[in-house]
Amino acid sequence: MSDPKRIHKLSAAGLLISLGIVYGDIGTSPLYTLRAIFNTISDAGQAITPLVVLGSLSCIIWTLTLQTTIKYVVITLRADNKGEGGILSLYSLVRKKARWLVIPAIIGGCALLADGIITPSITVTTAIEGLQVKFPWFQVIPVVIGIIVCLFVIQQFGTSLVGKLFGPIMFFWFATLGALGLFYIVQDVTIIKALNPYYAYHLLTTNPEALLILGGVFLCTTGAEALYSDLGHCGRANIRISWIFVKLTLILNYLGQGVWLLQHPKYDDALNPFYQIVPSAYLLPMVALATIAAIIASQAMITGSFTLISEAVRLNLWPKVRINYPSNQKGQIYVPSINWLLCAGCIGVVLIFQKSINMEGAYGLAINLTFLSTTILVAFYMWRKKVPRYIIAIFIIIYGLLELAFLAGNMTKFFHGGFVTLLIGAALFSVMWSWYVSRKIKNRYIKYVEIEDYFQIIEELSSDQSVPKYASQLVYLTSANFKTEIESKIIYSILQKQPKRADIYWLVHVDVVDEPFASDYKVEFLIPGKLIRIDFRLGFREEQRVNLLYRKVVEDLVKNGEVDITSQYTSLKKHKIVGDFRFVLLEKQLSKFTSLSFYESSILQYYFILKKLSLSEERGFGLESSYVDVEKVPLIFVASDEIELNRIPN
């Protein structure tokens, strides 16, 4: 288990790691942000005046200050869940406050996954397009697709070795951004007036294209969510201190691009201000550095997507999928299905939009929804922490209005590519929502009985030699939260479907708790030596390897002399051979005789389709199919007394 105090300790190594992990996305935003803003202004037929340049830069600077610095670095980073961050970690902290909070959590999670498709596409494409400044004939698309494919292929091997280089590379990247900007700032120091928020206010209140400009401005802060998501990897102190350096270099670079725009008021859509401030002799090395930074940004988004899905699986918000651990580095995981889904999505985006300038319309809209979702969840976290209500109200009003304004600006991109992001997000939302709701529907139809009523018959069945022995140790996974209850279907499986005699019956229950890392268990001897219940309390970031966890507990019980698992067969008992183990999983099916509403029926039909495509129950719980029996049971049992028949006399 991670020690939050150790994780949050400020250190030089921690600062360097933060640069490599946290700031890839927001650190590559200078590649396209000002270009997006001034393409909008140019397309509207407006002149590039000093007021427009200063206003745009002021919008960027104060967006980075209000949105990234104050909201995320100062406020949201306080909402750590045992040292971990991210929207689902935040949801775990507040979900007991209101059931409907699952909606912003799901929306935010899906928007982050959609962003994981757009980020590699736009950052890598923009970086490679820098070659066209010197070589206009250069074909960008094949190279971009080649880089994206390689990026996703190497995920399965782990990136711990390469990851150690990310920090120094990103330090060099940010230092270069700052140096390039400073080189131009000294040519016209009046650009510093952009620090005055008046210019942002003037631009937004007087310019008819204000909403469109806001849509471009929002691109400067699209990586802000990563500051919170990577809290567990880097620690609050390291992120806060490293952000000072990162923000300074970003602002210097934006100001430098602003000076170039003042020097070239006849702006050409084909030009990218970022590459225009790079001296010609250093263009190719800068393209190479920008490409590496784009790959690092993409890697951070991919890793974040893997973490998000693994959390969603354990919180029952996503179908069970195979999760691999390609290296010994803590927290590094690989989810094959998501990896290739993101890869296909990135290639599709690149082929559809062709140029990064066309992708800008699809970028930002999804992450805007994540920001709004985070604002809602943080407000409830503040309520949970008993923050004065007037402070919570101020927080909601300021960031609600700010992010709704950005949303309005991003919605102007809807028909220019924004619909693609929303379609991706909507598809992901349908999966999460259906999986979540179907579980609620299933739980509604689970019937529990008092297990104490069956103690005597279970004990007698275990000793009944006339019933063939099913297994020495028979294990059921139960969803009953209380030791006094058990699903009626488990009793039916043991006593009626096929009477199952065993030396010891085990009930295993897994409870996913709201903290990220927990590995606790409790043992209850319901019938000493005959019926034993094990309750596991696992964190939502812990791997649910039920097979290994169960065997570890049994080994401890045997070692302590609390249970005897020696085979009771005469020939084996004298040699002290351990008895066999068998798991029984009850797989629920939707009966055609059920009378659900159209909505619930549709949700369940979709759920069962998803379940067929997802990992099986036995593999999801880390069980070997050789000692697992799967019994199919109806989700909703229709009793015969619900049927009315009239018998016709003979």
N, C-alpha and C positions, 0 to 999 in steps of 0.2 A: 504494500500500500504506500502511496506517495505521501510524503510529509509536506503539507502546505508551507510550513515555515521554511523548510529547506528550499523548496521550489521558488519561493518568492524572495530569496536572498539576492541582494544586488551584488553583481560581480562582473568583471571585464568579460569573462567567457559568456556569461548570461546575456550581456549587452550585444555581443557579436552574434550569438545564436538568434537573438530577437531580430536582428537585421536580416538574417538569412531566412527566417521562417515567417515572420509576421507581415513584412512590408512589401512583398513581391507585387501584389495587385495594385495597391495605392502608390507604390514606388514607380510603376510603369505608366501611371496616368498622364504624366507630362508628354508622353508620346502622341496623345490624341485629343486631350481636353481642349486646349486653345484652338486647335484646328476645327474641332466640332463647333465651338462657339462662333468662330469667325466665318466658317462656311455658311452657317445659318444667317449671319448678318449680311454676308456677301450675296447670298441667294435672294435675300429680301431687297436687294438693290441699295443698301445703305452704305454710306462712306465710312471708312475706317478713320474716325476722328480720335483725338487724344482723350476726349470724354468717354467714348465707347471703350477704348483700350483700358483706361484707368478703371472704369466701372466694371468691366469684365474681370479684371485682375482682382479688384476689391471683392467681388462676389466669390471668387475662388478662395481668397485668403480668409474671408470670414466664414465661408462654408467649412473650410478645414478647421477653423477655430471653434465654431459653434457645434458642428456635427461630429467631427472626429475628436478634437481635443476635449471639449467640455462633456459632450454626451458619452462618448466611449471611454476616453482615457481617464477622465476625472470621475464620472458617475458610474457607468456600467461595469467597469473593472472591479468595483466594490462588490458586485453581485457574484462572488465566486462560490462554487459548490464544492467545498472541500478542496479548494485549489484549482478546480476545473472551470472552464467557461464554455460559451457556445449557447445557441438559442435553445437547444433541448436540455442542456444543463440548467439554464434559467427556468425553463418550463417545469423541470422537476422540483425546483425550489418553491414554485407558487401554484402548482396545479391543484392543491387542496383548497385554495382560496375560492375557486370558481371552476365548474366543469367546462364552461365554454372557452376557457383559456387554451384548450387544445386546438381551437381554430386558428388563432394567430400563430401558435407554435408550428402547426402543420404548414400554414401559408409561408411562414418565414423559412422553414426547412426546405420546402419545395422550391422557393425562390432562390435559395442558396445553391441548390442542385442545378437549377436552370442556369444560374450564373457560372457554375462550373463548366458549362458547355460553351458559353459565350467568351469567358475570359481567355482561355488558351487561343481561341480563334482570332480575336481582335488584337491581342498583344503580340503574338508571333507574326501575324500578317503585317501589322504596322511596323514592327522591327525590320522585317525582311524588305518591306517596300522602300526602306531607306536606300537600298542599292539602286533603285530607279532614279535617284537624284543624279548619280554618276553614269548609270547604264540604263537609259530609258527603255531599252528593248528587253530588259531582264524579265523572265517569266517567274512570277512570284508564287503562284498557286502550287505547282509541283513541289517546290522546296518547302513551302509551309506544310503541305500534307505529309511530306516525308518526315519533317521534324515532329509533327503531332503523332504520327504512327509510332515513331521511335520512342517518344515520350511515354506513350501508353504501354508499349511492349515491355519497357524496362521496369514497370511497376511491380511485376510479379517476382522480380529478383531482389526487391528491396532497394532503398536509396540511402541507407545509413552512411555509406562511404562517401557518396557524392554530396550528401547533405552537409558534411563537415566543411565543404568548400563554399557553401552558400553564403555564410556570414562574411568572410573576407571579400567575396565577389560583390555582394550587395553594398558593403562599405565603400568599395572602390566606385561602384555605380553611383551612389548618392554623392560621394565626394566629387565625381565628375559632373553630375548635374549642377551642384552648387558652383563649381569653378566655371562652367560654361555660362551660367546665368550671371555671375559676378563680372565676367569679362565684358558683357554687354551693359550691365547696370552702370559701370563706371563711365560709359560713353554718354549716358543720360540719366543722371541721378534723380531727375524730377519724377521718374517712374515710381519712386518710393512713396509718392503721394497716394498710391493705390492702397496703402495700409489704412487710409482713412475710410471708414464705413460709409461716409456720405456719398462717395462715388458709386458704391453699390446701390444705395437707396435711390440716387438720382437716375441711374440707368434703368432700374426696374419700375420706377414710377413714371418715366417719360418715354421709354422706348416701346413702340407698338409690338415689337417682337420679344417682349420680356419673358413670356412663357417658354418660347423656343430657346431663348438664351439660357434660362434656368435648366432646361433639359440637358444642355451641353455642360453647364457648370457642375451639375451633379456628378459627372464623370470623374471629377477630381477626388471624390471621397468614396468611390465604389468599394475600395478595399478596407474600409473602416471596420466592418464586421469581423475581419480577421484578427484585429487587435484583441477582441474579446474571445473569439473562438480558440485562439492559441494561448490563452491564459495559462493553461496547465503545462504547456511545453516550456514557457519562458518565465512566467512569474510577473506579478503586477509591477514591481519596482523596476525590473529590467525593461518592460514595455514602456513605462512612463518616461524613464530617462532617455532611452534610445529614440523615442518619438520626438524629443526636443531637437536632436540632430537631424532626423528625417524631415521634420516639418520645415526646419530652416533651409535645408537644401532644396526642397520642393518649391518653397516660396521664391528663393533666389532664381531657380530655373524658370519659373513662370514669369517673374519680373524681367528676366533676360529676354524671353520670347516676346514680352510686351514691348521692350525697347526695339527689337527687330521690326515688330509690326508698326511702331511709330515711324521707323525709318523707311518702311515700305507700305505707304497707305493704299497703294493700288494692289490690293491683296488678290492673289491668284488661287483659286480652289485647288489647283494641282499641287500647290506647295504645302509643306508641313513645317510650321514655324520651328518645331523641335530640331529638325535636321538642318534648317537654314542657319541656326546659330552655331552649328558645328563647323570649324574651319575645314576647308576642302581637303587638306592633307590628312586630316584625322577622321574623315567620313567612314572609311571602311572599318577601321578599328572600332568606331562608335557603333556602327551597325552590328558588328560582332558582339560588342558588350551589351547592346540593347536586346539582341536575340537571346543571349544568356540570361539576362534579367527577365525577359519574357518567359523563358522556360522555367525559371525559378518561381515566377508568379504563378504559372500554370501548375507546377508541381505542388505549390501550397494549396491551390484550389482543389486539386485532385485528392490530396491527402485529407483535406478538410471534408470532402464529400464522402470518403471512406469512413471517417470517424462519425460523421452525421448519420450515415446509414446503419452503422453498427449500433449506435445509440438508439436509433428508431426501431430496430429489430427487437432490442431488449425492452423497450418501452411499449411494445406491441403496436407500433405505428407503421411497420413495414413488414412484408412477408419475410420469412426466414430465408437467408441466402448464405452461401458458403463464404466464410471469412478465413483468410490465411494470414499467417504471421511469418513474413519472408525473412526477417532478421531478428536478432536478439535485442534490438533497440526498443526500449519501452514505448508502447503506444503506437508502434508502426504496424499497420495492418494493410491487407490487400483484399479487396472485394472484387472478384473477377467479373461478376455480372454488371456491376456499376462501372467498372473500368472500361469494358467494351461498349457499354451504353453511352458513356461520355465520349469515348473515341469516335463512335459512329455519329454522335450528335455534332462534335467539332468538325469532322470532315464534311458533314451535310451543310453546316453553317458556312464553311469556307467555299464550298461549291455553289451554294445558292447566292451568296452575296458578292463573291469574287474579290472585292476590294474592302479594305478596313473602313474606308469612309462610309460604305454602305452598311457596315455592321454596327455603326454608332447608334443607329435607330433602334437596334435590338438590345443594345447594352444600356444598363441603368434601370430600366423599367422593373425588372424582376427584383433587383437588389433593393429598390425603393420600397417594395412591399416588405422585405426583410427588416428594413429600418423601422417601418411603422409597427410591425409585429414586436420588435424588440422594445420600442417605446411603451407599448401596452404592458408587456411582461415586466419591464423594469419598474413601471408605476406600481404594479401590484407587489413587486419585491419591496419597494419603498414602504408600501402600506404594511407589509408583513414585518418590516423592521421598525414599525411605529414612527416613521418620519412624519413630522407635522403635516397635516393635510393641505395647508396653504402652499407648502413647498412642492408637494405632489401635484397640486393644481397648476402651479406655475410651470413645472416641468412638462405636464401634459399639454398645456396651452401653447408654450413656446415650440416644442418639438412636434406636436400635432399639426400646428399651422405651417411650420417650416417644411415638414415632410409631405404634407398634403399639397403645398405649393410646388414642391419638386415633382410630386406625382402628377399634378396637372401639367407641368412642363414636359415630363416624360411621356404622358399620354398623347402629346402632339406628335410623337414619333410612331404612334400605333400603326399607321398605314405605311410607314417607311421602315418596317422591320420589327417594330415592337410587338406586333401580333405573334411573331414566331416565338419570342420568349414567353409570352403569356400562354401560348398553346402548349409549349413544353412544360411550363409550370402547372397548367391545368391538368395535363396528363398525369404528372407526378402526384398532384393533389388528389386525383381520383383514386389512385392506388392507396395512398396513406389514409384518406378519409374512409374508404370502403373497408380497409383492414381494421381500422379503429371501431367503426360502427358495427361491423359484423360481429366483432368480439362482444360488444355490448348486447347485441341481439342474442348471441349464443348463451351468454351468461344468464340472460333472462329466462331461458328455458332449461337451464340445468337444475335438476331437482336434487336436493340434499336430504339425507336421512340421518337419524341419530345412530352413530356407529356402535354405541353401547348396546343397542338392541340386538346386535348381531355377534357380540362377543362369544356367547355360548356355542352358537352353531359353527362359527369359524374355528373355535378350539376343537369341537367334535369332528369337523371335517378334516382338520389336520391329522387327527388320529385314526380316521376311518380307513382301515386297510382294504375295504371293499371298493374304494374309489382309487383308480390308478393315479399314481403320483404324477402331477403335472411338472413340478420342478422342486428342487430342494429349497431354493430361495426365490420367491415370486414377488416381483416389484411392480407397483402401479404408480404412475404419476398422477397426483391429485391436485385439483385447483381449489379444494376446500381450505379456507383460511383458518378454520378453527379445528382443533384436534378432536372435538366432539362430533364433527360432521364428516360425511363422506358422500360422494356422488352415488345416487341410486344405481347408475349404470355400472359402477365398479362392483357393487354388491351383486347385481344381476350377472356380471361376467364371472364372478367367483362361484356363485351358488347355483345359477340356473342355466346360463347359455351352454356351458360345459363345466360341470363341477370341477374345480381346480384344487386338488390337494397339494399342499406344500408343507415343508417343515416350519418355515417362517414366512409370514406375509409382511411385506414392506410397503409403506406409503411414503412417497417422496413429494415434497411440495417446494417449489421455488418461488420466492418472493423477491421481486426486483425493487430495491429501495431507492430513495431519492438522492442518495449520495453516489458519486462515481465509482469509488473503490471500496467494496465491503465483501468479506468472505467469512461469514459467520454461519454457524449451524446449531440446531437444538435437536435433541433426541427425546422422544416420548415413548415409554414402554406401555402401550395400551393393554396388551395381554403379555405378561412377562414370558419371553422366550417364544412367543407365537405371532404377535402382531406389533410391529414397531413403526413409528412414524419419524421421519427426518424432515426438518424444516430448514431450508437454506435461505439465507439473506445475502443476496448478491447485489453489488453495485451495478448501475446501468452501463458501466464500461467494462464490466467483468465478463469474460467468456463463460457461457453456460455449458460447461463440459460435465453434464450430469453424470455420465458414466464414471469418469475419473473421480469426481467429487464424492459420489456415492461409495465407490470402492475405498477411497481414503477414509471415509467415516467408518465403514465396516471394519477396516483394518485396525483402526483405533479402538473400536468396541471390542474386537477379539483380543487385542493386546491388553486391554484393561480387564478382561475376563467378564465383560458384561453380556456377551452373546457367544453362542457356540454355532459355527456354521459348518461343522464337520458333517459329511454325508451320513445319513441314517441307514443307508443300505448296509446289510450285515457284512458283506465282503469288503466294502470300502471303509466302513467305520473302524474296523480293527487296524487298518493302516493309516487312520487319521487323514483320509482324503477329503479335501474341501468339496462341499456339495456344489451342484450346478446352479447358475443364476439365470433367470429369465424375466425379461421386461415385457409387460403387456401395455400396449398403447391403444386407446379407444379413439378411433377416427370417426368424427361426426359427419353424417351425410344429410343432405336436404331431401326429405321425402316429398314425393309428388302429391301427397295427401294433406300437406300443411296449408293452413289458411292465413298466410301473412298478407300484409298490405303490398301493393305494387312496388312501393319504394323499398320496403324491407326485403321483399323477394328479389328485386333487382340487385340490391346491395349484396345479398348472400350468393346469388348466381355469379356475380363478378368476383366475390371472395373465393368461391370454389375454383373458378378459372385461375385466379392468381395462385391459389394453393397448389394446383397441379404444376404450375410453372416454377414454383419455389422449391426450396429444399424440403425433403420429407421430414416428418416429425422425428424419426429416429436419428437421422443425420444432423438435424438441427440441434438435438440435445446431446450430440456426440456419442450416440449408441451404435454398436455394431449390429447390423441387420441379422447376423447369424444367431443372436440370442434375443431377438425382439419379435414378438407376435403382435400384429396389427389387427384389431377387431373393429369391424365397421358397425356403427350404431346410428340410428336415426337421430337427427338433431331434435326433432319434435315428435314425441310419441303420441299417437292418436289412440286413445283407449276405446275398447269395444263398446263401453257403456255410453259413448257419445253417438253411437249409431242406432237409429230407430228402424226396426224391421217388423213387419206384420206377417205372422205365420198363417198360411192358408190351410184350413182343416182338410183332412183326407176325405 
